[in-house]
Amino acid sequence: MPTLRTAPPWEPVRVATADGPGGETLLGVVDGRRDADDPTFVVAQGFLAFVEPFEMQRFQLIASVLRARLVVVETPGAGFGASRLLPGERPALLRGDFTVPARRMLRAATEVIGSDGPAAARGVLGYSLGASFAAAMAAVSGTAQTGPLLRTVVLVEPVAIRRWSAVALMAAVRCENRLVQPYLDETAMVPGAVRPLEARPGEELVTRRRGDLLLLANALRSARLSQDLATAAREQGPGTRRLVVIRGEQSTLSPRQAVHGLMTAAERHGFRTRLLNVPGPHAFWHSLPAVGSATLRLGTALGVSPS
């Protein structure tokens, strides 16, 4: 498996996606392609994950293994970009609808990607909260503003696949948070690995809007993800839709039965599906070795020749 020392570098890009304060979107771009036909994935992050070195080292590794370009879009509301949820996006999220902010995030990615490369090589990947944005981006893709259809959807540990009470969701989050440290320790053992943001004094976020963060977290309680996949399916031709779901075998935030329900619904809507069960809980995503192993399996599922 490639090491961090051989992974391609990343660069930050700022895109104005709306007029006025809060309309800036920060993206992190890492290009591991070897050929023009190698894939590009738009990436949506998990809750309280930002475009910064600790998070981006994961995507450098993924880009290297998949020989892909990854365009990581920071979620509005908190981060190193001067971003916030806009007035039209907040009521949508109150309904559990991620498509309105997802449209703006995808427009920002399209500004970076441009029109080079075959449209069939475009995909989207999201973890946890980002899985909801990934499905929503697939649903709104294929317009002049959002760019070509996103034909491949990769969901890692999707959460909004069952209805959650506030109490149940908070309990599952607390359970998973207790399991994070061993996976951070695995990353710390990787030569050249960057420490988490909270362990790097002096690095301050540009924005951290509590109201926006509460809206984003609360939106996960609605099981809207499957509906967005159904919308994406209607916009794409037969045989072109592909869904891969990566689930931690001990995850409480992405329950086994709910994942199987999602896969069944996606197949009914015409997706070619693949479920990859990997060891560990929701927190496996914080371990570079675990992500590397999962990405090798993802490459096989996608028919991508890993490096």
VOGU-3710 file (C-alpha; in Angstrom, 3 decimals, decimal comma):
1> mptlrtappw> 0,000/0,000/0,000  1,358/3,488/-0,794  2,657/5,463/2,175  1,908/9,067/3,021  5,358/9,994/1,743  4,419/8,844/-1,764  0,844/10,156/-1,720  0,104/13,137/-3,968  0,047/16,570/-2,303  -3,153/18,519/-1,726
11> epvrvatadg> -3,997/22,168/-2,220  -6,727/24,396/-0,779  -9,036/26,246/-3,159  -11,585/28,910/-2,200  -14,688/29,397/-4,314  -17,376/32,070/-3,887  -20,659/30,173/-4,201  -22,967/32,964/-3,026  -22,843/36,734/-2,724  -22,184/38,366/0,623
21> pggetllgvv> -20,667/37,038/3,842  -20,740/33,297/4,378  -20,856/32,443/0,691  -17,280/31,210/0,428  -16,613/27,483/0,156  -13,226/25,925/0,911  -12,169/22,835/-1,018  -9,161/20,551/-0,778  -7,955/19,040/-4,053  -5,663/16,026/-4,309
31> dgrrdaddpt> -4,890/14,526/-7,701  -3,665/10,934/-7,823  -4,619/10,278/-11,444  -2,158/8,632/-13,773  -4,262/8,795/-16,947  -6,902/11,134/-18,322  -9,569/8,444/-17,911  -8,869/7,926/-14,211  -11,835/8,893/-12,011  -12,699/12,081/-10,163
41> fvvaqgflaf> -14,724/11,975/-6,942  -16,404/14,860/-5,182  -16,048/14,212/-1,445  -18,309/15,297/1,429  -16,948/15,138/4,971  -18,254/13,932/8,290  -19,555/16,107/11,107  -16,913/18,553/12,433  -14,412/17,492/9,784  -12,714/20,272/7,844
51> vepfemqrfq> -10,351/20,850/4,926  -7,138/20,732/6,942  -4,029/18,498/7,035  -5,260/15,792/9,418  -8,397/15,116/7,382  -6,737/15,607/4,000  -4,024/12,998/4,661  -6,802/10,376/4,494  -7,872/11,633/1,083  -4,273/11,752/-0,117
61> liasvlrarl> -4,052/8,051/0,691  -7,377/7,258/-0,988  -6,412/9,234/-4,110  -3,125/7,370/-4,337  -4,681/3,923/-3,975  -7,533/4,593/-6,410  -5,419/6,653/-8,808  -8,164/9,262/-8,584  -8,656/12,987/-8,174  -10,584/13,890/-5,031
71> vvvetpgagf> -12,257/17,276/-4,616  -13,131/17,579/-0,919  -15,820/20,166/-0,159  -15,931/21,692/3,321  -19,424/21,634/4,841  -20,991/25,091/5,306  -21,328/26,252/8,893  -17,875/25,547/10,288  -14,354/25,251/9,025  -11,439/27,159/7,574
81> gasrllpger> -13,618/28,820/4,938  -15,851/31,812/5,699  -18,939/29,701/5,153  -22,386/29,426/6,679  -25,707/27,920/5,832  -27,733/30,363/3,760  -31,349/31,359/4,514  -32,814/29,009/1,904  -30,753/26,082/3,162  -31,790/26,180/6,805
91> pallrgdftv> -35,506/25,410/6,346  -34,589/22,587/3,952  -32,360/20,996/6,587  -35,133/21,345/9,152  -37,050/18,928/6,899  -34,030/16,634/6,673  -33,447/17,743/3,046  -29,762/17,999/2,152  -30,258/18,795/-1,536  -30,365/22,594/-1,197
101> parrmlraat> -26,926/23,018/0,459  -25,617/20,068/-1,585  -26,375/21,972/-4,790  -24,154/24,860/-3,658  -21,376/22,500/-2,554  -21,467/20,674/-5,879  -21,352/23,970/-7,788  -18,149/24,794/-5,921  -16,648/21,428/-6,865  -17,668/21,918/-10,492
111> evigsdgpaa> -15,798/25,233/-10,530  -12,648/23,283/-9,660  -13,224/20,209/-11,824  -14,264/22,025/-14,986  -15,296/19,979/-17,997  -12,167/17,900/-18,574  -12,375/14,123/-18,622  -15,255/11,792/-19,410  -18,496/12,366/-17,526  -18,685/8,630/-16,800
121> argvlgyslg> -15,605/8,988/-14,591  -17,384/11,313/-12,157  -18,456/10,023/-8,771  -19,201/11,162/-5,245  -18,017/9,851/-1,890  -19,211/10,762/1,595  -18,694/9,589/5,173  -21,354/9,753/7,909  -22,963/13,215/7,569  -21,118/13,421/4,258
131> asfaaamaav> -22,959/10,336/3,003  -26,183/12,347/3,135  -24,539/15,154/1,170  -23,111/12,629/-1,302  -26,528/11,137/-2,054  -28,003/14,638/-2,313  -25,251/15,722/-4,723  -25,989/12,703/-6,904  -29,654/13,714/-6,891  -28,980/17,290/-8,041
141> sgtaqtgpll> -26,117/16,570/-10,460  -26,464/16,776/-14,208  -27,293/20,464/-14,703  -25,416/23,368/-16,234  -24,658/24,650/-12,722  -23,756/21,385/-11,004  -21,937/19,642/-13,832  -22,204/16,107/-15,286  -24,186/13,340/-13,648  -22,453/11,644/-10,748
151> rtvvlvepva> -22,906/8,041/-11,779  -20,979/6,363/-8,947  -22,027/6,896/-5,332  -19,794/5,682/-2,487  -21,332/5,937/0,967  -19,163/5,249/3,994  -21,080/4,662/7,225  -24,322/6,424/6,192  -26,417/7,560/9,167  -29,631/9,007/7,677
161> irrwsavalm> -30,900/5,592/6,561  -33,344/5,110/9,440  -35,438/7,484/11,474  -33,684/8,489/14,694  -35,122/10,030/17,816  -32,893/12,738/19,266  -32,193/10,519/22,289  -31,257/7,472/20,209  -28,985/9,433/17,887  -27,168/11,114/20,771
171> aavrcenrlv> -26,743/7,751/22,521  -25,244/6,202/19,385  -22,885/9,171/18,955  -21,694/8,909/22,561  -21,140/5,171/22,161  -19,069/5,685/19,018  -17,086/8,597/20,480  -15,758/6,285/23,197  -14,215/4,101/20,484  -12,321/6,770/18,521
181> qpyldetamv> -8,984/6,924/20,368  -7,563/3,516/19,333  -8,084/4,463/15,687  -6,387/7,827/16,176  -3,522/5,924/17,804  -3,209/3,727/14,700  -2,914/6,848/12,550  -0,311/8,338/14,908  1,902/5,285/14,275  2,022/5,974/10,526
191> pgavrplear> 5,325/7,708/9,591  4,683/11,316/8,616  1,076/11,355/9,872  -0,389/14,715/10,923  -1,895/15,082/14,396  -5,612/15,930/14,775  -6,613/19,583/14,694  -7,303/19,756/18,448  -3,727/18,591/19,099  -2,213/21,381/16,985
201> pgeelvtrrr> -2,255/24,566/19,107  -2,669/27,887/17,357  -4,770/26,685/14,420  -8,166/28,370/14,635  -11,278/27,792/12,566  -12,558/30,733/10,548  -16,191/29,853/11,211  -18,010/27,781/13,815  -21,730/28,508/13,847  -23,526/26,538/16,549
211> gdllllanal> -26,956/27,013/14,998  -25,795/25,683/11,636  -24,112/22,689/13,273  -27,279/21,848/15,191  -29,310/21,982/11,976  -26,862/19,666/10,202  -26,830/17,139/13,035  -30,598/17,216/13,442  -31,129/16,645/9,708  -29,580/13,190/10,097
221> rsarlsqdla> -32,647/12,090/12,057  -34,758/11,972/8,879  -34,242/8,935/6,686  -34,011/10,964/3,472  -30,908/9,362/1,985  -32,723/6,573/0,151  -35,117/9,133/-1,339  -32,192/11,102/-2,778  -30,769/7,933/-4,339  -34,159/7,289/-5,925
231> taareqgpgt> -34,100/10,802/-7,391  -30,580/10,239/-8,727  -31,727/6,986/-10,330  -34,502/8,717/-12,248  -32,000/11,130/-13,785  -29,605/8,489/-15,096  -29,851/5,853/-17,797  -30,278/2,111/-17,188  -27,130/0,264/-16,188  -25,131/3,411/-15,445
241> rrlvvirgeq> -25,907/3,719/-11,730  -23,519/2,260/-9,186  -23,661/2,322/-5,388  -21,018/1,065/-3,006  -21,657/1,185/0,735  -18,815/0,676/3,215  -19,978/-0,255/6,707  -18,056/-0,908/9,908  -19,163/-4,283/11,236  -19,490/-2,950/14,814
251> stlsprqavh> -21,126/0,355/13,876  -24,118/1,607/15,846  -24,566/4,731/13,680  -24,957/2,729/10,478  -27,076/-0,229/11,659  -26,827/-3,488/9,723  -30,562/-3,876/9,092  -30,934/-0,277/7,904  -27,984/-0,685/5,530  -29,509/-3,802/4,012
261> glmtaaerhg> -32,779/-1,914/3,588  -30,916/0,867/1,774  -29,224/-1,622/-0,557  -32,521/-3,353/-1,366  -34,201/-0,029/-2,162  -31,270/1,076/-4,336  -31,376/-2,167/-6,318  -35,111/-1,681/-6,832  -34,374/1,762/-8,283  -31,845/0,313/-10,716
271> frtrllnvpg> -28,498/0,731/-8,957  -25,815/-1,899/-9,263  -24,890/-2,296/-5,607  -22,018/-3,608/-3,543  -21,790/-3,745/0,243  -18,317/-3,833/1,810  -18,259/-4,776/5,486  -15,008/-3,761/7,157  -13,744/-4,428/10,694  -14,478/-1,921/13,429
281> phafwhslpa> -17,073/0,689/14,402  -17,974/4,057/12,850  -14,567/5,354/13,942  -12,547/3,108/11,609  -12,461/6,137/9,281  -9,971/7,812/11,666  -7,363/5,080/11,161  -5,167/5,498/8,100  -4,304/1,770/7,992  -8,004/0,849/8,191
291> vgsatlrlgt> -8,898/3,378/5,476  -6,095/2,049/3,300  -7,399/-1,514/3,579  -10,986/-0,422/2,890  -9,854/1,600/-0,139  -8,099/-1,397/-1,660  -11,388/-3,291/-1,461  -13,239/-0,263/-2,838  -10,902/-0,161/-5,814  -11,692/-3,797/-6,593
301> algvsps> -15,437/-3,133/-6,290  -15,190/-0,161/-8,659  -13,025/-1,998/-11,151  -10,250/0,524/-10,581  -6,704/-0,794/-10,848  -5,178/0,194/-7,491  -1,601/1,493/-7,574
//
